[in-house]
Amino acid sequence: MQFEEPIVTHPTQSPLFHAENAERYSRQTLIAEYERIHDCRLVVVFDQLMPYSVSFFEELIFDANREEDLHVMLVTPGGDGETAVRLVRSCQERCNRLTVLVPDQAKSAGTIFALGAHGIVMGPTSDLGPIDPQLSAPNRALISAKDIIAAVAEAEAAVQAKPETFALHAGLLADVTALMVQQARSALARSADLMKEAIASNPDRSKTEADELSKRLLDPLIDSPRFHGALLGANDAKSIGLPVERIDPASDQWKLVWRLWTKYLTLRHRIYEGARASKIVAPWPID
């Protein structure tokens, strides 16, 4: 029997460059495999949704085919609701059908983004959350608008009841300015409009369908929740009218989604990535 040399496929990159970026190529290989199986384009966003996100996201879909489905794996603690609406509008103009994959959490602005999709794929670890606008604090952390308003209201009530506690409460709220409070109130008032705009961005929803869904979601997503970290699992999200597909954790789709997500989890960086584009933004410590 004649011995045959094994066929070795060499990467197009130089050996050292390929070795230094091996983890990126490993993630992109899984992305490409998902695309092959589900006949779509898949992009991954693991970051707060902020104005800069628009340019990084555009890099992932700038050459998207309008006849092709687009799947977005989204993991985010929230961010800017205006940005979320801009992103989902852009997606809907670039694809046939938009699906959001939520392996972990897509809170606040992430939920706004998901509202504009045709479908939301969720598994046992997936959670959406209240549409609760967040503001940047002096230390650049994100603070819930509801929390700012509630903290000031409680301090005012406490001082009225016991004026001698003024110095204590003034110290506790030293980083909160009148401008921040007004911004929080304005952002909260804008929440319902952002929700409606995101829902209406889906071109396959009639105006009547969009209006009815907006009315149905107003209480569970905006009015009733009092805690930014409140969870909305797949069954709850589906029960309030969201287009949720709860996939079996034993399915091949979920196993592939989870395998891909764990690569980003261990990366511990904010990142925007597709099969051919990749942008690591900054380190992101994960609790």
C-alpha positions, 0 to 999 in steps of 0.5 A, a space after each residue: 500500500 502506497 503511503 500518502 502524505 496528509 493534506 495540510 491546509 496552511 492559514 493565509 496569515 503568517 505563522 506567528 500572527 496566526 498563533 498570536 490570534 489563534 483564539 480569535 480564529 477559533 471563535 470565528 470558526 464556530 461563528 462560521 459553523 453556526 452560519 453554515 448550519 442556520 443559513 444566516 450571518 451571525 455577529 456577536 456583541 458583548 458590551 454596554 450599548 453606547 454611541 460608539 457601539 454603532 461604528 463597531 457594529 456597522 463594521 460587522 454588517 456593512 456588507 450584509 445581504 438583505 436577502 439573508 437572515 441576521 442573527 445577533 448574539 447579544 450579551 449586555 448589562 444595558 447602556 443607552 436606549 437611543 443607541 439600541 434603537 439605532 442598532 436594531 433599525 440598522 439591522 432590520 434594513 440589512 437583513 431578511 429576518 432578525 434573530 437575537 440570541 441571548 445566552 446570558 443577559 441582555 438587560 435594559 438597552 439590550 432588551 430594547 434591541 431585542 424588541 425590534 427582532 423577529 425572534 428572540 432565542 433564549 435558553 435556561 440561562 437567558 434573561 431580559 430585563 426592565 427597560 430602565 434607562 441608565 446614566 453614567 456616574 462620575 466614576 463612569 459606572 452606569 446607574 439606574 435612572 429610577 435609582 437616582 430619582 428614588 434615592 433623592 426622593 427618599 433623602 428629601 422625605 427623610 430630611 423633611 421628617 428629621 432636618 438634623 439629618 441633612 448633612 448625612 444625606 447630603 454626604 451620601 448623595 454628594 455625587 448626585 447633581 441637580 442636572 443628573 436628577 433632571 437627566 434621569 427624569 427625562 430619560 425615564 420619560 423617554 423610555 416608552 417612546 424608545 420601546 415603541 420605536 424599537 418594536 416598530 422597527 420590525 418591518 413585518 409588524 403592522 402599525 396596529 400590531 406594534 401599537 398593541 404590543 407596546 401597550 401590552 409591554 408598558 407595565 411589565 417592562 417599564 411601569 411595574 419593575 422597581 429594580 434594574 436587576 430584575 430578571 425576565 426569563 424565557 417563559 416570562 418574556 413569552 407570556 407578555 407577548 415577546 417573540 421568544 423561542 425557548 430552545 432545548 438545552 440538550 439541542 445542538 443549537 444551544 450547545 453551539 451557542 453556549 460553546 461560543 459564548 463561553 469563549 467570550 466569557 473567558 476572554 473578559 473583554 468588550 468585543 464586536 465580532 463576526 466571521 470576518 471582522 473583530 474589534 476588541 474594545 477594552 477589558 471588562 472585569 466580570 463578577 
